[in-house]
Structures are given as structure tokens and as C-alpha cells.
């Protein structure tokens, strides 16, 4: 399994701290998929913005359908979702 350096949550500052604070506000914690992007906080923000647009933005799909699709794709790719 690969190892990717991450900035410890207790050591974040500036823009990255703002992103982590928003993650905690949204989800109650900083999930691993977010934390792993800590070396590139601008990419982290862009990734979260894309996810939010796909999962919560205007769409012909319901929220349940979007979650179902995400779950099926993750299962097919042997990725925990």
C-alpha cells in the first residue's frame, strides 16, 4: 500500500486550516480522502467543490440516485466508499 505524506491536523495553518475547518463543519471530522490532499490545499478545495457540485448541485438525478451510483462505482472498482 502506498504511503503519502500528510500534514498533521494539529499543525495546519492559513488556507489549509480554513479547508480543514470547513471539512469538520461539513462532516464532523477530516476524512482520509480529504486529509491525503493536505500537501496541496488548492487541489483539495477544487476536489471538494467538484464533489459538492456533483452530489448536491442541480441535477436530473435525485440525491439517493447519486449516492447509489457512487456506491455501485466504488464497489465495482473495489474502493471503499
C-alpha positions in Angstrom: 0.0 0.0 0.0 1.5 3.4 -0.9 2.2 6.0 1.8 1.5 9.6 1.2 2.9 12.3 3.4 0.2 14.3 5.2 0.3 17.5 7.3 -1.0 16.6 10.8 -4.3 18.3 11.6 -2.9 20.0 14.7 -0.2 21.7 12.6 -2.2 23.2 9.8 -2.4 26.9 9.3 -3.7 29.5 6.8 -5.6 28.3 3.8 -5.3 24.6 4.7 -6.6 25.3 8.2 -9.6 27.0 6.6 -10.2 23.9 4.4 -9.9 21.6 7.4 -12.2 23.7 9.5 -14.8 23.6 6.7 -14.4 19.9 6.4 -15.1 19.5 10.1 -18.1 21.7 9.9 -19.4 19.7 7.0 -18.7 16.2 8.2 -17.7 16.4 11.8 -14.1 15.4 11.0 -11.4 15.5 8.3 -11.9 12.3 6.3 -8.8 10.4 5.0 -9.8 11.2 1.4 -9.5 14.9 2.3 -6.5 14.7 4.6 -4.5 12.9 1.9 -4.6 16.1 -0.1 -3.2 18.3 2.7 0.1 19.0 0.8 -2.0 20.7 -2.0 -4.8 22.6 -0.3 -5.9 24.3 -3.5 -6.4 20.9 -5.2 -8.2 19.8 -2.1 -10.6 22.7 -2.3 -11.2 22.1 -6.1 -11.8 18.4 -5.4 -14.3 19.2 -2.7 -16.0 21.8 -4.9 -16.4 19.3 -7.7 -17.7 16.6 -5.4 -20.2 19.1 -3.9 -21.4 20.2 -7.4 -21.9 16.6 -8.5 -23.6 15.4 -5.3 -25.5 18.4 -4.2 -25.9 20.7 -7.3 -28.8 20.9 -9.6 -29.3 17.6 -11.4 -32.0 15.4 -13.0 -30.8 12.7 -10.6 -32.1 12.6 -7.0 -29.7 12.6 -4.1 -30.4 9.0 -3.5 -29.6 8.1 -7.1 -26.3 9.9 -6.9 -25.3 8.1 -3.7 -26.4 4.8 -5.3 -24.2 5.5 -8.4 -21.3 6.4 -6.2 -21.7 3.3 -4.2 -22.0 1.0 -7.2 -19.0 2.5 -9.0 -16.9 2.3 -5.8 -17.9 -1.3 -5.3 -17.1 -2.2 -9.0 -13.6 -0.6 -8.5 -13.0 -2.3 -5.2 -12.9 1.1 -3.5 -14.4 1.6 -0.1 -17.0 4.4 -0.2 
